[in-house]
Amino acid sequence: MLSARSLFQEIHDDDEAFRLFCSIAAKGEDQGGWENGRISRLVDDQWLAPRIARHGADEDKHGRIFNALLRKRGLSPVDVPDDTDYTMILERQGIGLAHSRLRRDEPLSESDVITYLAHSRVTEQRAAEQMQLLKRVFGHHPEVGHAVRMISNDEDNHLAYCHEELLRLAHAGHGRRILATLQETARAEISTYRDVSLAVMAHMGAILRWPRAKSAVLAAGVHAVFGYERVAGWHRMTSLTMPERLDALGGPPPRETFA
């Protein structure tokens, strides 16, 4: 019987599949770290800038965690296939702040900040949900459990921070623009997530030599999730609620203990 637990366990137990999984994850985190680092230096808001920097530092840490998991297995990262590069596929659709914009040493406008936070709100929802799933599967695993729990906690913090900061801007009169940006971002994200999930499953299937029937069932599952999200599920990415974790990214990052 196929389940998330059996699927992730199969990927974990195969060196090449695990290598690809961690490489994809590390590249995404590294890109997020660079983006947040640049944004923190281009934002004039003295309250927001250190929190964006903290977000970037967390993403950099996550990239190091995935690479450390590879080293513990005696593995090195592999090149990430273009069709699995979630972050860059979103950028090519005009979602979030373009890297060409971030490379310019020009202060970000309030509109740019709303674009950044809305993009983060949507993508951090996905990241938090994925890490909660991994925590259910591997939270007590002797090899990866500590890393999974640490990253999951960070992603929950990132999501809380996005809610709080967008609500702050909404109360300042930007609610209509925030909602429109969230909706545009969410609709693009669910399509991108479907396409990237199908690509990842195809690459994993080739590595693990899945029979055609198994690959077809998994692909059908991905399409079913997309169908639900296209009709109703995307709304969870556009709502804003004051989080229980207030100022989740205030203060310095905690000391790293994953290696």
Helices and strands as residue ranges (DSSP letters): H 4-13, H 15-42, H 48-72, G 82-84, H 86-92, H 99-102, H 110-138, H 145-169, I 170-174, H 175-208, H 212-231, G 233-237
